Each structure stands twice: as C-alpha cells, then as structure tokens.
C-alpha cells in the first residue's frame, strides 16, 4: 500500500459499522478515524 486513501467514518451505528468493514477490506484504503456523537458506539 504505497499511498492509501485515508478515510474517516462519521457515525458508528449500523451503517457506520458496514462502512468500517468495507474500508477494512479494501487494500487501497486506511481507516484513520471513527467518530460518533455517542461514546460507546465509537469505541
């Protein structure tokens, strides 16, 4: 991975978790941050 696309996910609910999973499966992407208004889902 020379220059991965750096991605942050806003919202860690059901759709956010799907987005996180897709980013983690993509070799050209790097998950750099997860944010949510509620602390527990973002952990």
C-alpha positions in Angstrom: 0.0 0.0 0.0 2.0 2.9 -1.3 -0.4 5.8 -0.9 -3.6 4.5 0.7 -6.8 6.6 0.6 -7.2 7.7 4.2 -10.8 7.5 5.4 -12.7 8.7 8.5 -16.1 7.4 9.3 -18.6 9.7 10.9 -21.3 7.7 12.7 -20.7 4.2 14.2 -24.3 2.9 14.1 -25.4 0.1 11.8 -24.5 1.8 8.6 -21.2 3.1 10.0 -20.2 -0.4 11.0 -20.8 -1.5 7.5 -18.7 1.3 6.1 -15.9 0.5 8.5 -16.0 -3.2 7.5 -15.8 -2.2 3.8 -12.9 0.1 4.4 -11.0 -2.5 6.3 -11.5 -5.0 3.5 -10.2 -2.5 0.9 -6.4 -2.9 0.4 -6.1 0.7 -1.1 -7.8 2.3 2.0 -6.7 3.1 5.5 -9.2 3.7 8.3 -7.8 6.6 10.3 -10.7 7.8 12.5 -14.2 6.9 13.7 -16.4 9.5 15.3 -19.9 9.3 16.8 -22.0 11.6 19.0 -22.3 8.7 21.5 -19.1 7.5 23.0 -19.9 3.8 23.3 -20.5 3.0 19.5 -17.3 4.7 18.5 -15.2 2.5 20.7 
